[in-house]
Amino acid sequence: MGSRTTTRGFNREGLVPARRTADVDYRLARQRMIDAFEKRLIGSDLVCDAQPMLLRNAEHCSTPTSVDCPICAEHQVRHVTYVFGPRLPAHGRCISTPKELKRLANRQGEFTAYLIEVCLGCRWNHMVRTTTLGNY
């Protein structure tokens, strides 16, 4: 799961900017969840529980990845990006293009972007990382 960046510092497999020092990375929590599932300490109902809106966003507004789903291994996960901040809806905004994200990142105020991986096959979902955006 290495960070692959393109020009302007954006990650190829997600719309949030390339890793920054203030990011919160959830890889360890993700691995703990996967390990618990593989050891049958938790059932699929607890790890494959994506809500309908998240699944719709994963289908229509996400970024495809080359990462196989860690639960079903039949599909590749997709990255969904939500941004929360001033003058955005209370439920945040699902970002679907780099242009839209760049526009938000250049606005006045502090925004938080959440990158979530989702499997459309088995409904696995997990937070990948969070980062801050904006001019503050």
N, C-alpha and C positions, 0 to 999 in steps of 0.2 A: 504494500500500500504506500509506496513512495510518492512524494509530491512531484508531479510533472507539471512544469510551468510553460506557458507560452509567452509571447510578448505582452507587455503591460502587466505581468505578474499574476495572470489569472490561471487557475488550475484547469487542465484539459478535461478532467472528469467531474467537474463541479463548477458552479458559477461563482463561488466565493473566491476572494483573492487568494493568492499563494500564501502558504503558512507565514504567520507573523508571530512575534514573541508573545503577544497578548491572547493568542488563540487558546481555547480549551479543547483538547483532543480527547475523544472518548474511546480510543482503541482498547485500552485495558478493560474498561467496563464491557465493551463489546465482546472481547475474548472470554471474559468471565461468564457471560451469558451463554456463549456458544459452548464452552466447556461444561457448564451445568446441564445444558440440553443434551450434549453427547453422553454425559454420564447418567442421563435419565433422572436427574434431580429435579428438573422442571419439565413440564410438558409443552407440546407445540402450541397449545392454546395461550401460553404466556409469552411466547416469542414470535408467534405468527399472528399478530393482532392488529394489523394496520387498519385504521378507520377508513370508511368509504371515501371521505374527502381526500385523504392522503393517497389512496389508491388512484383516484381520478387525476390528481395532480401528477402522480408518478407516470400515469399513462399519457397525459397530454402536455405536461409542462416540465418534464424532467430532462436530465442529461444522461444518455446511456453510458455505461462503463464497461470495462472488460473484466470486472470482478464477478466471479461466480457466487451465487447465493450460498452462504455458509450453512444453511439449514437444508434446503432441498437439492442444491448443486445442479438443478435442471435449468435454471434461468440466470441471467446476469442481472445484478442489482442496478437500479437506476438512482441517480442523485436528485433529490428535490431540495430546492433552496427557498427558505422563508426568511423574510426580513421584517423586523419590528422596529418601530421608532416613531418620532414625531410626525404628525399629519398622515399617518398610515392607519388603516383599519385596526381595530382592537385585536382581530384575529391574524394580523400581519398581512403581508403580501407575498404570494408565491411568485418567484421571479423565474421567467422562462427564457430570457435572452441576456447575453453579456451586455448589450446596449442598455437594457433596462436597469441592470445592476450598476453599471457605470454612472448612469444618471442619478441613482439614489446615493451612490458613494460620493458624488460631488455636491449634494445638497447640504445645507447648513443643518447641523444637529448630529446627534450620535445615534447610529443605527446598529442593530445586532443582527447578523446573518446566521442562520442555523442550516447546516447541511445534513440531510437525513438520507440514509440509503434504504431503498425499498425494493422488495422482490414482488413482482406482479403475479408470480405463480403461487407461492405459499403464504404471502402476506407478511413475511419477515420485514421488520423495520427497526432501525436503530440510528440514533444520533451519531454522526461522524465527528463533527466539530462545530464550534461556534467561533465567530470573529466579529470585531467591531468595524464599522464603516463610517464614513461621513466626515464632515469638517466641523470640528468642535473646539 
